[in-house]
């Protein structure tokens, strides 16, 4: 196996695990990030995202740096840069463009530049390739080469990691694809899928999460219907999934940096082509409206308003510290607009960070609340039969259980009200 000098641009949830895996496979790895705090943290042997343990960081040798000159040492440069959407749900490629400019200014002739960021088909070649040419003065396909291998990281998931998720790989020509496949195969134990082109790989990534978005939108709409009928969504889904081919999706808030974002990249590409995306857009509309629906469910369950409400969980999913695009925030804003006083607790987010994103941290956890809304069921909340959650609630209060993880019967037996999505 050929050993490469690899520079990973962006050391977040995607870039750091990738850098760790490549280094463990004995490649020379340079980890570049513009965030000095992040670089210093990693140099000190700690990863605040929790994706890589302190012990794992000690096991490998990664040159963590902010020095752009280090990029010139690499023959493979991999960009793992966030690609969010703006307030109008339009793809925001600004960070990717800037990172590409930095790489272009420090690109060694003969290098392969690989993108792992989620984009719509055509961005790697038609947008990033041109930027690299402009900044480097080199010719794409002659002096340097492009590749695309979409990330499939699931934050907080210790089972599906870089080494045991099949890697989709595409290069702009056969030789580049072969080189990249050999590189990724050195640490991806479960194998590689060779996509027929970069655009195919870009499209495959975008539809992976759009498919999940649509399935969740369906069960969210079912949850709304069940609520109107007056039956439990959980009971309906448990009955339905006894059929062998029923897909076991559950309702909830769809946030984060993948499912709630990637479909908009498909919508953007369709718009560029003059096409209409009825199904994808409908799914996004349903899921984007769930924050308001949840807040209304809580409001309708109250005898009198306003109330003092404790929200448990502000991250976008359980057991991770990532608050990006968290839809708990939508629920909180709606409740506040209804006149309620809302405090927020999350074991993964410090009080000052909760304040920075615009919410009031629950500083006194001995206080009793009229409503306790479990929006993100971190494991710590569920310990000891969820006694902590019950303890936060007044004797005649309401517990709102977004994901139906609590024991409804036990809660109602002690005199508390219970409501779930």
Beta strands, then each sheet from edge to edge (+ up, - down):
strand 1: 5-9
strand 2: 28-32
strand 3: 62-65
strand 4: 76-79
strand 5: 112-115
strand 6: 145-148
strand 7: 167-171
strand 8: 192-194
strand 9: 308-312
strand 10: 341-345
strand 11: 369-374
strand 12: 393-401
strand 13: 417-420
sheet 1: 3+ 2+ 1+ 4+ 5+ 6+ 7- 8-
sheet 2: 10+ 9+ 11+ 12+ 13+
end
